[in-house]
């Protein structure tokens, strides 16, 4: 897989990857290189993670997939809510699906941050503190 998906930051992603690695803080790309450089930013970022931090790269990919898996049931509830004729039930289903999806996204995001912090702490314990920002 080349990493060219929505979650992986490929062609459909609009936000750039982090300039510095979240684990070792190494500079991966710079705005000084211009908008078009070879290889593209996301490709550089993914290559760095896969080659330098393969365990983190696998874990991070699983966490991104968790976002999508977590949202599917709640999106289904929203679709069901639009099909129900009674407005009270429709509002209930829609409200429950929205609140539940928001809670799951917040949970997965928190788990990603905690996990990234653990990988960072492990890297610091093995390699010493980094000097990059």
C-alpha positions in Angstrom: 0.0 0.0 0.0 1.5 3.3 -1.0 -0.3 5.4 1.7 -2.4 7.3 -0.8 -5.7 7.2 1.0 -7.8 9.6 2.9 -6.4 8.6 6.3 -2.9 8.1 5.0 -2.8 11.6 3.6 -2.7 10.8 -0.1 -4.2 12.7 -3.0 -7.6 13.1 -1.3 -6.1 14.5 1.9 -5.9 18.3 2.1 -3.8 18.7 5.2 -0.1 18.1 5.1 1.6 15.6 7.4 3.6 16.8 10.4 6.9 18.5 9.5 8.7 16.7 12.3 8.3 13.0 13.2 6.0 12.6 16.2 8.4 10.0 17.7 12.0 11.1 17.1 11.2 14.7 16.1 13.4 14.4 13.0 12.6 17.0 10.3 10.8 15.2 7.5 9.9 18.0 5.2 10.1 21.8 5.0 8.1 24.6 3.5 11.3 25.9 2.0 11.1 23.0 -0.5 8.1 24.5 -2.2 4.7 23.0 -2.9 5.9 20.5 -5.5 8.9 18.4 -4.6 9.8 14.8 -5.1 8.8 12.6 -3.2 5.6 14.2 -2.0 5.3 15.1 1.7 3.0 12.3 2.7 5.2 9.8 0.9 8.3 11.1 2.8 6.4 11.0 6.1 5.1 7.4 5.6 8.5 6.2 4.4 10.1 7.7 7.5 7.6 6.0 9.8 7.8 2.6 8.1 11.6 2.6 7.9 12.5 4.2 11.3 9.4 3.4 13.5 7.7 0.3 11.9 5.9 -0.7 15.1 4.5 2.8 15.4 3.5 2.9 11.7 1.5 -0.3 12.1 -0.1 0.9 15.3 -1.0 4.3 13.8 -2.6 2.7 10.8 -4.7 0.5 13.0 -5.8 3.6 14.9 -6.8 5.4 11.7 -8.8 2.4 10.6 -10.5 2.5 14.1 -11.9 5.9 13.2 -13.7 4.6 10.2 -14.9 1.4 11.9 -16.2 3.4 14.8 -18.2 5.8 12.7 -19.9 3.3 10.4 -22.5 2.1 13.0 -23.4 5.6 13.9 -23.7 6.7 10.3 -26.1 3.7 9.8 -28.2 5.0 12.7 -28.4 8.4 11.0 -29.6 6.8 7.8 -32.2 4.8 9.7 -33.3 8.0 11.4 -34.0 9.7 8.1 -36.2 6.8 7.0 -38.4 6.8 10.1 -41.7 8.6 9.7 -42.3 9.8 13.2 -40.3 12.9 14.0 -39.8 12.0 17.6 -38.1 8.8 16.8 -36.2 10.4 14.0 -34.8 13.1 16.3 -34.0 10.5 18.9 -32.0 8.3 16.5 -30.3 11.2 14.9 -29.4 12.7 18.3 -28.1 9.4 19.7 -26.1 8.6 16.6 -24.5 12.1 16.6 -23.6 12.1 20.3 -22.3 8.5 20.1 -20.2 9.2 17.0 -18.7 12.3 18.7 -17.9 10.3 21.8 -16.2 7.5 19.9 -14.2 10.0 17.8 -13.0 11.8 21.0 -12.2 8.4 22.6 -10.1 7.2 19.6 -8.4 10.6 19.3 -7.4 10.4 23.0 -6.2 6.8 22.6 -4.0 7.9 19.6 -2.5 10.7 21.6 -1.8 8.5 24.6 -0.3 5.8 22.4 1.9 8.3 20.5 3.1 9.6 23.8 4.1 6.1 24.9 6.0 5.5 21.7 7.7 8.9 22.1 8.7 8.0 25.7 10.0 4.6 24.7 12.1 6.3 21.9 13.5 8.8 24.4 14.4 5.9 26.8 16.2 4.0 24.1 17.9 6.9 22.2 18.0 9.8 24.6 16.0 13.1 24.5 15.9 14.8 21.1 17.1 18.3 20.4 14.8 19.0 17.4 11.6 21.0 18.2 
